[in-house]
Amino acid sequence: MNSELPTVEGFEAATHSVRPEDLAETIPAGPDSELHLKTIKKAIGAGFDHIVLTGIGPDQAGFTQFSPRN
């Protein structure tokens, strides 16, 4: 839907009733690096040869840094 809505206002109006738990099963998000790696491996297995990782907000460098699990 994002590519069909040219403005922030249009996107906000179209998604006003969507809750984080509505997307939890379909969109990998959050700090769990294993979840992201699993999703990337699945995409590669499906034949994708370009993967884009995008963080929300201004701290893109922080987005790409993962801490080891304890």
N, CA, C and O atoms as a Tinker XYZ file with bonds, in Angstrom:
   280  protein
     1  N      0.822000   -1.185000    0.000000    73     2
     2  CA     0.000000    0.000000    0.000000    64     1     3
     3  C      0.871000    1.255000    0.000000    63     2     4     5
     4  O      0.476000    2.283000   -0.551000    81     3
     5  N      2.029000    1.180000    0.603000    73     3     6
     6  CA     2.890000    2.341000    0.722000    64     5     7
     7  C      3.199000    2.962000   -0.642000    63     6     8     9
     8  O      3.228000    4.187000   -0.764000    81     7
     9  N      3.429000    2.144000   -1.663000    73     7    10
    10  CA     3.782000    2.677000   -2.977000    64     9    11
    11  C      2.594000    3.335000   -3.680000    63    10    12    13
    12  O      2.783000    4.095000   -4.630000    81    11
    13  N      1.385000    3.053000   -3.226000    73    11    14
    14  CA     0.200000    3.633000   -3.856000    64    13    15
    15  C     -0.277000    4.916000   -3.179000    63    14    16    17
    16  O     -1.172000    5.592000   -3.689000    81    15
    17  N      0.309000    5.249000   -2.048000    73    15    18
    18  CA    -0.109000    6.437000   -1.304000    64    17    19
    19  C      1.017000    7.461000   -1.331000    63    18    20    21
    20  O      2.049000    7.253000   -0.692000    81    19
    21  N      0.844000    8.554000   -2.051000    73    19    22
    22  CA     1.941000    9.506000   -2.240000    64    21    23
    23  C      2.255000   10.409000   -1.050000    63    22    24    25
    24  O      3.301000   11.057000   -1.042000    81    23
    25  N      1.390000   10.470000   -0.055000    73    23    26
    26  CA     1.642000   11.377000    1.064000    64    25    27
    27  C      1.595000   10.642000    2.399000    63    26    28    29
    28  O      0.989000    9.578000    2.518000    81    27
    29  N      2.237000   11.220000    3.385000    73    27    30
    30  CA     2.202000   10.676000    4.737000    64    29    31
    31  C      0.769000   10.666000    5.251000    63    30    32    33
    32  O      0.336000    9.702000    5.884000    81    31
    33  N      0.041000   11.731000    4.978000    73    31    34
    34  CA    -1.343000   11.826000    5.431000    64    33    35
    35  C     -2.204000   10.702000    4.860000    63    34    36    37
    36  O     -3.031000   10.128000    5.569000    81    35
    37  N     -2.012000   10.390000    3.587000    73    35    38
    38  CA    -2.767000    9.314000    2.956000    64    37    39
    39  C     -2.438000    7.965000    3.572000    63    38    40    41
    40  O     -3.329000    7.143000    3.792000    81    39
    41  N     -1.154000    7.734000    3.852000    73    39    42
    42  CA    -0.741000    6.484000    4.471000    64    41    43
    43  C     -1.313000    6.369000    5.885000    63    42    44    45
    44  O     -1.810000    5.313000    6.276000    81    43
    45  N     -1.240000    7.459000    6.645000    73    43    46
    46  CA    -1.788000    7.447000    8.001000    64    45    47
    47  C     -3.290000    7.187000    8.002000    63    46    48    49
    48  O     -3.792000    6.453000    8.853000    81    47
    49  N     -4.002000    7.777000    7.062000    73    47    50
    50  CA    -5.450000    7.565000    6.982000    64    49    51
    51  C     -5.772000    6.108000    6.630000    63    50    52    53
    52  O     -6.724000    5.534000    7.159000    81    51
    53  N     -4.979000    5.521000    5.741000    73    51    54
    54  CA    -5.244000    4.154000    5.300000    64    53    55
    55  C     -4.884000    3.110000    6.361000    63    54    56    57
    56  O     -5.392000    1.988000    6.332000    81    55
    57  N     -4.015000    3.482000    7.289000    73    55    58
    58  CA    -3.534000    2.502000    8.260000    64    57    59
    59  C     -3.913000    2.844000    9.697000    63    58    60    61
    60  O     -3.359000    2.260000   10.629000    81    59
    61  N     -4.829000    3.760000    9.896000    73    59    62
    62  CA    -5.143000    4.227000   11.254000    64    61    63
    63  C     -5.650000    3.120000   12.178000    63    62    64    65
    64  O     -5.501000    3.228000   13.395000    81    63
    65  N     -6.231000    2.082000   11.640000    73    63    66
    66  CA    -6.776000    1.022000   12.504000    64    65    67
    67  C     -5.862000   -0.198000   12.622000    63    66    68    69
    68  O     -6.222000   -1.179000   13.272000    81    67
    69  N     -4.685000   -0.143000   11.998000    73    67    70
    70  CA    -3.758000   -1.267000   12.058000    64    69    71
    71  C     -2.957000   -1.191000   13.356000    63    70    72    73
    72  O     -2.377000   -0.156000   13.686000    81    71
    73  N     -2.937000   -2.313000   14.088000    73    71    74
    74  CA    -2.212000   -2.388000   15.352000    64    73    75
    75  C     -0.932000   -3.212000   15.158000    63    74    76    77
    76  O     -0.878000   -4.052000   14.259000    81    75
    77  N      0.093000   -2.986000   15.983000    73    75    78
    78  CA     1.318000   -3.779000   15.848000    64    77    79
    79  C      1.058000   -5.284000   15.879000    63    78    80    81
    80  O      1.682000   -6.032000   15.126000    81    79
    81  N      0.156000   -5.731000   16.728000    73    79    82
    82  CA    -0.113000   -7.170000   16.804000    64    81    83
    83  C     -0.772000   -7.712000   15.531000    63    82    84    85
    84  O     -0.719000   -8.914000   15.274000    81    83
    85  N     -1.388000   -6.842000   14.739000    73    83    86
    86  CA    -1.972000   -7.263000   13.466000    64    85    87
    87  C     -0.881000   -7.658000   12.465000    63    86    88    89
    88  O     -1.122000   -8.469000   11.570000    81    87
    89  N      0.298000   -7.095000   12.614000    73    87    90
    90  CA     1.388000   -7.323000   11.669000    64    89    91
    91  C      2.454000   -8.279000   12.189000    63    90    92    93
    92  O      3.328000   -8.704000   11.433000    81    91
    93  N      2.389000   -8.613000   13.452000    73    91    94
    94  CA     3.451000   -9.388000   14.093000    64    93    95
    95  C      3.747000  -10.708000   13.384000    63    94    96    97
    96  O      4.896000  -11.149000   13.361000    81    95
    97  N      2.745000  -11.333000   12.815000    73    95    98
    98  CA     2.941000  -12.623000   12.155000    64    97    99
    99  C      3.471000  -12.493000   10.729000    63    98   100   101
   100  O      3.968000  -13.471000   10.171000    81    99
   101  N      3.374000  -11.305000   10.130000    73    99   102
   102  CA     3.719000  -11.180000    8.720000    64   101   103
   103  C      4.902000  -10.268000    8.420000    63   102   104   105
   104  O      5.499000  -10.368000    7.349000    81   103
   105  N      5.247000   -9.386000    9.341000    73   103   106
   106  CA     6.337000   -8.436000    9.103000    64   105   107
   107  C      7.371000   -8.580000   10.214000    63   106   108   109
   108  O      7.056000   -8.356000   11.382000    81   107
   109  N      8.601000   -8.951000    9.863000    73   107   110
   110  CA     9.622000   -9.051000   10.900000    64   109   111
   111  C     10.003000   -7.656000   11.393000    63   110   112   113
   112  O     10.373000   -6.789000   10.602000    81   111
   113  N      9.911000   -7.454000   12.681000    73   111   114
   114  CA    10.248000   -6.158000   13.261000    64   113   115
   115  C     10.760000   -6.373000   14.672000    63   114   116   117
   116  O     10.458000   -7.382000   15.310000    81   115
   117  N     11.531000   -5.425000   15.147000    73   115   118
   118  CA    12.022000   -5.491000   16.509000    64   117   119
   119  C     13.488000   -5.838000   16.582000    63   118   120   121
   120  O     14.159000   -5.952000   15.556000    81   119
   121  N     13.991000   -6.007000   17.794000    73   119   122
   122  CA    15.425000   -6.184000   18.007000    64   121   123
   123  C     15.939000   -7.623000   17.890000    63   122   124   125
   124  O     17.131000   -7.858000   18.093000    81   123
   125  N     15.088000   -8.574000   17.574000    73   123   126
   126  CA    15.503000   -9.977000   17.518000    64   125   127
   127  C     16.245000  -10.267000   16.213000    63   126   128   129
   128  O     15.620000  -10.443000   15.167000    81   127
   129  N     17.570000  -10.315000   16.275000    73   127   130
   130  CA    18.366000  -10.530000   15.060000    64   129   131
   131  C     18.089000  -11.888000   14.433000    63   130   132   133
   132  O     18.150000  -12.020000   13.211000    81   131
   133  N     17.785000  -12.900000   15.242000    73   131   134
   134  CA    17.486000  -14.232000   14.701000    64   133   135
   135  C     16.245000  -14.208000   13.811000    63   134   136   137
   136  O     16.201000  -14.890000   12.788000    81   135
   137  N     15.251000  -13.434000   14.195000    73   135   138
   138  CA    14.043000  -13.301000   13.381000    64   137   139
   139  C     14.379000  -12.692000   12.024000    63   138   140   141
   140  O     13.880000  -13.148000   10.995000    81   139
   141  N     15.218000  -11.672000   12.022000    73   139   142
   142  CA    15.591000  -11.020000   10.766000    64   141   143
   143  C     16.434000  -11.945000    9.895000    63   142   144   145
   144  O     16.229000  -12.010000    8.683000    81   143
   145  N     17.378000  -12.658000   10.500000    73   143   146
   146  CA    18.197000  -13.596000    9.735000    64   145   147
   147  C     17.348000  -14.712000    9.134000    63   146   148   149
   148  O     17.565000  -15.102000    7.987000    81   147
   149  N     16.397000  -15.224000    9.885000    73   147   150
   150  CA    15.499000  -16.263000    9.384000    64   149   151
   151  C     14.706000  -15.746000    8.176000    63   150   152   153
   152  O     14.543000  -16.453000    7.182000    81   151
   153  N     14.221000  -14.519000    8.276000    73   151   154
   154  CA    13.442000  -13.926000    7.186000    64   153   155
   155  C     14.303000  -13.704000    5.948000    63   154   156   157
   156  O     13.862000  -13.951000    4.826000    81   155
   157  N     15.534000  -13.235000    6.154000    73   155   158
   158  CA    16.448000  -13.011000    5.031000    64   157   159
   159  C     16.778000  -14.336000    4.353000    63   158   160   161
   160  O     16.770000  -14.419000    3.125000    81   159
   161  N     17.065000  -15.366000    5.132000    73   159   162
   162  CA    17.373000  -16.682000    4.562000    64   161   163
   163  C     16.186000  -17.234000    3.776000    63   162   164   165
   164  O     16.368000  -17.861000    2.732000    81   163
   165  N     14.987000  -17.006000    4.270000    73   163   166
   166  CA    13.786000  -17.455000    3.559000    64   165   167
   167  C     13.659000  -16.743000    2.212000    63   166   168   169
   168  O     13.314000  -17.370000    1.210000    81   167
   169  N     13.935000  -15.449000    2.185000    73   167   170
   170  CA    13.855000  -14.679000    0.938000    64   169   171
   171  C     14.912000  -15.152000   -0.055000    63   170   172   173
   172  O     14.630000  -15.292000   -1.245000    81   171
   173  N     16.118000  -15.395000    0.428000    73   171   174
   174  CA    17.185000  -15.896000   -0.443000    64   173   175
   175  C     16.793000  -17.265000   -1.002000    63   174   176   177
   176  O     16.994000  -17.539000   -2.185000    81   175
   177  N     16.241000  -18.110000   -0.155000    73   175   178
   178  CA    15.787000  -19.423000   -0.598000    64   177   179
   179  C     14.689000  -19.357000   -1.644000    63   178   180   181
   180  O     14.547000  -20.258000   -2.470000    81   179
   181  N     13.911000  -18.279000   -1.600000    73   179   182
   182  CA    12.830000  -18.096000   -2.575000    64   181   183
   183  C     13.339000  -17.481000   -3.881000    63   182   184   185
   184  O     12.571000  -17.294000   -4.824000    81   183
   185  N     14.648000  -17.168000   -3.931000    73   183   186
   186  CA    15.219000  -16.661000   -5.174000    64   185   187
   187  C     15.492000  -15.174000   -5.222000    63   186   188   189
   188  O     15.955000  -14.668000   -6.244000    81   187
   189  N     15.218000  -14.459000   -4.142000    73   187   190
   190  CA    15.515000  -13.029000   -4.145000    64   189   191
   191  C     17.022000  -12.829000   -4.119000    63   190   192   193
   192  O     17.728000  -13.516000   -3.381000    81   191
   193  N     17.522000  -11.887000   -4.926000    73   191   194
   194  CA    18.953000  -11.608000   -4.917000    64   193   195
   195  C     19.268000  -10.188000   -4.448000    63   194   196   197
   196  O     20.431000   -9.784000   -4.436000    81   195
   197  N     18.254000   -9.439000   -4.066000    73   195   198
   198  CA    18.431000   -8.116000   -3.471000    64   197   199
   199  C     17.550000   -8.039000   -2.228000    63   198   200   201
   200  O     16.349000   -8.298000   -2.299000    81   199
   201  N     18.139000   -7.686000   -1.101000    73   199   202
   202  CA    17.413000   -7.560000    0.165000    64   201   203
   203  C     17.668000   -6.156000    0.701000    63   202   204   205
   204  O     18.815000   -5.713000    0.758000    81   203
   205  N     16.623000   -5.465000    1.087000    73   203   206
   206  CA    16.750000   -4.120000    1.652000    64   205   207
   207  C     16.291000   -4.155000    3.098000    63   206   208   209
   208  O     15.175000   -4.584000    3.392000    81   207
   209  N     17.149000   -3.705000    3.999000    73   207   210
   210  CA    16.806000   -3.591000    5.411000    64   209   211
   211  C     16.653000   -2.113000    5.729000    63   210   212   213
   212  O     17.546000   -1.314000    5.446000    81   211
   213  N     15.538000   -1.759000    6.308000    73   211   214
   214  CA    15.259000   -0.361000    6.595000    64   213   215
   215  C     14.807000   -0.205000    8.029000    63   214   216   217
   216  O     13.938000   -0.937000    8.504000    81   215
   217  N     15.400000    0.750000    8.710000    73   215   218
   218  CA    14.982000    1.078000   10.066000    64   217   219
   219  C     14.110000    2.314000   10.055000    63   218   220   221
   220  O     14.249000    3.171000    9.183000    81   219
   221  N     13.219000    2.409000   11.016000    73   219   222
   222  CA    12.365000    3.576000   11.135000    64   221   223
   223  C     13.072000    4.586000   12.017000    63   222   224   225
   224  O     13.571000    4.240000   13.088000    81   223
   225  N     13.117000    5.823000   11.578000    73   223   226
   226  CA    13.727000    6.872000   12.382000    64   225   227
   227  C     15.095000    7.280000   11.871000    63   226   228   229
   228  O     15.589000    6.754000   10.874000    81   227
   229  N     15.694000    8.220000   12.568000    73   227   230
   230  CA    16.946000    8.804000   12.083000    64   229   231
   231  C     18.203000    7.987000   12.407000    63   230   232   233
   232  O     19.257000    8.270000   11.838000    81   231
   233  N     18.139000    7.000000   13.284000    73   231   234
   234  CA    19.333000    6.274000   13.711000    64   233   235
   235  C     19.548000    5.025000   12.864000    63   234   236   237
   236  O     19.398000    3.909000   13.362000    81   235
   237  N     19.897000    5.200000   11.591000    73   235   238
   238  CA    20.103000    4.067000   10.702000    64   237   239
   239  C     21.339000    3.262000   11.099000    63   238   240   241
   240  O     21.344000    2.039000   10.957000    81   239
   241  N     22.377000    3.918000   11.588000    73   239   242
   242  CA    23.575000    3.197000   12.018000    64   241   243
   243  C     23.233000    2.293000   13.205000    63   242   244   245
   244  O     23.667000    1.142000   13.249000    81   243
   245  N     22.469000    2.797000   14.152000    73   243   246
   246  CA    22.056000    1.991000   15.306000    64   245   247
   247  C     21.186000    0.830000   14.890000    63   246   248   249
   248  O     21.242000   -0.238000   15.498000    81   247
   249  N     20.379000    1.026000   13.857000    73   247   250
   250  CA    19.500000   -0.026000   13.363000    64   249   251
   251  C     20.297000   -1.238000   12.888000    63   250   252   253
   252  O     19.856000   -2.374000   13.062000    81   251
   253  N     21.453000   -1.011000   12.298000    73   251   254
   254  CA    22.217000   -2.102000   11.713000    64   253   255
   255  C     23.171000   -2.777000   12.690000    63   254   256   257
   256  O     23.890000   -3.700000   12.305000    81   255
   257  N     23.193000   -2.339000   13.938000    73   255   258
   258  CA    24.070000   -2.938000   14.945000    64   257   259
   259  C     23.265000   -3.893000   15.820000    63   258   260   261
   260  O     22.278000   -3.507000   16.447000    81   259
   261  N     23.703000   -5.134000   15.847000    73   259   262
   262  CA    23.051000   -6.130000   16.692000    64   261   263
   263  C     23.969000   -6.477000   17.849000    63   262   264   265
   264  O     25.186000   -6.557000   17.678000    81   263
   265  N     23.407000   -6.678000   18.998000    73   263   266
   266  CA    24.169000   -7.115000   20.163000    64   265   267
   267  C     24.091000   -8.627000   20.261000    63   266   268   269
   268  O     23.061000   -9.221000   19.942000    81   267
   269  N     25.175000   -9.252000   20.703000    73   267   270
   270  CA    25.106000  -10.707000   20.882000    64   269   271
   271  C     24.104000  -11.073000   21.955000    63   270   272   273
   272  O     23.918000  -10.338000   22.925000    81   271
   273  N     23.459000  -12.214000   21.774000    73   271   274
   274  CA    22.493000  -12.686000   22.780000    64   273   275
   275  C     23.223000  -13.209000   23.999000    63   274   276   277
   276  O     24.319000  -13.761000   23.902000    81   275
   277  N     22.600000  -13.025000   25.139000    73   275   278
   278  CA    23.169000  -13.554000   26.383000    64   277   279
   279  C     22.588000  -14.906000   26.683000    63   278   280
   280  O     22.941000  -15.519000   27.690000    81   279
